[in-house]
Amino acid sequence: MNETQYELRFASLFIEGRAYAFPCDAEGHVDIDSLSAKARLNYFYARTVIGREFSVPSVLRCALH
């Protein structure tokens, strides 16, 4: 059975292919409490530098098999 999962992806404005991605729901809500300490710091960093280092995040579907 295929299950759909989502990720919130912050793409770099300057380095093609560089991005931060975090698991989220279909609306882009990230469960902060489920992230590791390092992932939580990266999430808050990416949000802080939107428009300066990273683009506005997008919600992407990721099919699990």
Z-matrix of the N, CA and C atoms (Angstrom, degrees):
N
C 1 1.462
C 2 1.533 1 108.65
N 3 1.314 2 116.80 1 133.68
C 4 1.461 3 122.03 2 177.20
C 5 1.518 4 109.79 3 -87.38
N 6 1.317 5 115.00 4 135.07
C 7 1.451 6 121.90 5 178.60
C 8 1.520 7 107.33 6 -117.96
N 9 1.316 8 117.76 7 142.24
C 10 1.453 9 120.37 8 -179.90
C 11 1.518 10 109.49 9 -100.23
N 12 1.301 11 114.90 10 132.46
C 13 1.455 12 122.43 11 176.55
C 14 1.523 13 106.59 12 -125.34
N 15 1.318 14 116.37 13 156.97
C 16 1.457 15 121.19 14 -179.44
C 17 1.512 16 110.26 15 -123.33
N 18 1.339 17 115.05 16 155.48
C 19 1.450 18 120.09 17 172.65
C 20 1.521 19 109.09 18 -135.80
N 21 1.315 20 114.54 19 145.42
C 22 1.460 21 122.06 20 174.49
C 23 1.520 22 105.93 21 -95.94
N 24 1.328 23 116.48 22 118.67
C 25 1.464 24 121.41 23 -171.94
C 26 1.525 25 110.89 24 -116.73
N 27 1.340 26 115.17 25 124.79
C 28 1.457 27 123.60 26 175.93
C 29 1.525 28 106.54 27 -104.57
N 30 1.319 29 118.82 28 108.66
C 31 1.459 30 122.53 29 -178.89
C 32 1.524 31 110.34 30 -90.43
N 33 1.332 32 116.07 31 142.01
C 34 1.457 33 122.03 32 178.14
C 35 1.523 34 110.12 33 -64.84
N 36 1.313 35 116.49 34 141.69
C 37 1.458 36 121.70 35 175.52
C 38 1.527 37 111.34 36 -80.98
N 39 1.326 38 117.27 37 -16.34
C 40 1.459 39 120.37 38 -171.40
C 41 1.523 40 115.09 39 -120.65
N 42 1.319 41 118.20 40 -28.12
C 43 1.464 42 121.49 41 -176.11
C 44 1.524 43 108.71 42 -117.72
N 45 1.322 44 115.89 43 107.41
C 46 1.457 45 120.79 44 -178.10
C 47 1.528 46 109.84 45 -60.05
N 48 1.324 47 115.39 46 132.83
C 49 1.454 48 121.08 47 179.75
C 50 1.516 49 114.71 48 91.22
N 51 1.324 50 117.93 49 -16.60
C 52 1.464 51 120.93 50 178.39
C 53 1.521 52 108.68 51 -83.53
N 54 1.326 53 115.42 52 133.72
C 55 1.459 54 119.75 53 -179.86
C 56 1.520 55 109.67 54 -163.82
N 57 1.315 56 114.95 55 160.60
C 58 1.454 57 122.08 56 167.60
C 59 1.520 58 105.70 57 -111.14
N 60 1.332 59 116.47 58 138.19
C 61 1.463 60 121.16 59 178.75
C 62 1.526 61 108.76 60 -134.82
N 63 1.326 62 115.05 61 137.37
C 64 1.460 63 121.41 62 -176.89
C 65 1.518 64 109.56 63 -133.45
N 66 1.335 65 118.32 64 141.43
C 67 1.470 66 119.76 65 177.35
C 68 1.522 67 110.05 66 -63.28
N 69 1.328 68 115.43 67 141.79
C 70 1.465 69 120.43 68 -178.87
C 71 1.522 70 109.11 69 -151.42
N 72 1.336 71 116.06 70 178.20
C 73 1.455 72 120.41 71 173.62
C 74 1.526 73 108.89 72 -92.40
N 75 1.312 74 116.94 73 -177.66
C 76 1.468 75 121.67 74 -175.70
C 77 1.525 76 112.72 75 -62.03
N 78 1.326 77 118.02 76 -22.38
C 79 1.467 78 121.38 77 179.34
C 80 1.517 79 112.52 78 -92.97
N 81 1.327 80 117.49 79 -1.84
C 82 1.463 81 120.17 80 179.01
C 83 1.511 82 115.00 81 91.32
N 84 1.327 83 117.75 82 12.73
C 85 1.463 84 120.71 83 178.58
C 86 1.519 85 110.04 84 -83.03
N 87 1.313 86 116.29 85 124.12
C 88 1.460 87 122.84 86 179.46
C 89 1.526 88 109.11 87 -95.91
N 90 1.335 89 116.69 88 133.09
C 91 1.467 90 121.75 89 175.84
C 92 1.531 91 107.11 90 -82.53
N 93 1.314 92 115.95 91 94.09
C 94 1.462 93 122.63 92 -175.34
C 95 1.525 94 110.68 93 -56.10
N 96 1.318 95 117.21 94 -39.54
C 97 1.463 96 121.06 95 -176.24
C 98 1.524 97 112.66 96 -66.11
N 99 1.319 98 118.32 97 -22.04
C 100 1.464 99 120.48 98 -179.07
C 101 1.533 100 112.41 99 -86.74
N 102 1.324 101 117.76 100 -8.53
C 103 1.459 102 121.60 101 -179.94
C 104 1.523 103 111.08 102 -82.41
N 105 1.321 104 115.50 103 149.85
C 106 1.470 105 119.56 104 173.06
C 107 1.531 106 107.97 105 -68.61
N 108 1.308 107 116.04 106 166.62
C 109 1.471 108 120.14 107 179.94
C 110 1.527 109 110.79 108 -58.99
N 111 1.329 110 117.60 109 -43.59
C 112 1.464 111 120.98 110 -179.82
C 113 1.528 112 111.03 111 -66.46
N 114 1.330 113 117.36 112 -43.11
C 115 1.468 114 120.52 113 178.90
C 116 1.530 115 110.79 114 -63.35
N 117 1.325 116 116.80 115 -38.17
C 118 1.471 117 120.68 116 178.23
C 119 1.529 118 110.34 117 -62.56
N 120 1.338 119 116.95 118 -43.89
C 121 1.466 120 120.08 119 177.53
C 122 1.524 121 110.81 120 -62.97
N 123 1.326 122 117.81 121 -42.35
C 124 1.465 123 121.30 122 177.69
C 125 1.523 124 111.56 123 -63.23
N 126 1.327 125 117.01 124 -39.36
C 127 1.470 126 121.43 125 178.82
C 128 1.528 127 110.28 126 -61.98
N 129 1.326 128 116.39 127 -49.63
C 130 1.463 129 119.47 128 -179.39
C 131 1.531 130 111.20 129 -65.29
N 132 1.327 131 117.04 130 -36.50
C 133 1.462 132 120.63 131 176.99
C 134 1.529 133 110.31 132 -62.70
N 135 1.327 134 116.72 133 -50.02
C 136 1.471 135 120.60 134 -178.58
C 137 1.527 136 110.55 135 -58.79
N 138 1.316 137 117.13 136 -41.67
C 139 1.470 138 119.94 137 178.56
C 140 1.520 139 111.57 138 -64.17
N 141 1.321 140 117.46 139 -36.84
C 142 1.461 141 122.35 140 -177.37
C 143 1.522 142 112.52 141 -68.09
N 144 1.332 143 116.98 142 -32.83
C 145 1.466 144 119.84 143 -174.08
C 146 1.540 145 113.15 144 -105.29
N 147 1.328 146 116.99 145 21.87
C 148 1.471 147 120.55 146 174.36
C 149 1.530 148 108.03 147 -59.50
N 150 1.316 149 115.32 148 130.56
C 151 1.456 150 120.82 149 -179.76
C 152 1.514 151 113.85 150 88.62
N 153 1.319 152 117.05 151 -14.76
C 154 1.465 153 120.96 152 177.82
C 155 1.526 154 111.56 153 -110.99
N 156 1.333 155 117.09 154 -41.09
C 157 1.468 156 121.71 155 177.98
C 158 1.524 157 112.53 156 -124.05
N 159 1.337 158 115.79 157 -32.92
C 160 1.463 159 120.75 158 -177.70
C 161 1.520 160 110.77 159 -125.68
N 162 1.328 161 114.97 160 152.24
C 163 1.463 162 120.33 161 177.74
C 164 1.527 163 109.99 162 -76.79
N 165 1.312 164 115.02 163 168.38
C 166 1.456 165 120.19 164 172.09
C 167 1.525 166 106.59 165 -58.10
N 168 1.335 167 118.29 166 133.11
C 169 1.463 168 118.93 167 -174.14
C 170 1.528 169 112.84 168 -68.19
N 171 1.327 170 114.04 169 155.18
C 172 1.468 171 120.39 170 175.83
C 173 1.513 172 108.50 171 -122.67
N 174 1.324 173 115.80 172 150.55
C 175 1.458 174 122.51 173 176.43
C 176 1.519 175 107.78 174 -94.37
N 177 1.329 176 115.82 175 123.62
C 178 1.460 177 121.80 176 -178.98
C 179 1.518 178 110.43 177 -117.12
N 180 1.313 179 116.78 178 141.57
C 181 1.449 180 121.63 179 174.87
C 182 1.521 181 109.82 180 -85.03
N 183 1.305 182 116.17 181 137.72
C 184 1.464 183 121.75 182 177.75
C 185 1.525 184 107.29 183 -128.91
N 186 1.304 185 117.97 184 112.44
C 187 1.472 186 121.31 185 -179.75
C 188 1.511 187 109.97 186 -78.88
N 189 1.320 188 116.74 187 131.37
C 190 1.465 189 122.81 188 174.93
C 191 1.518 190 107.75 189 -100.85
N 192 1.302 191 116.62 190 141.68
C 193 1.466 192 120.73 191 -179.44
C 194 1.490 193 110.94 192 -109.99
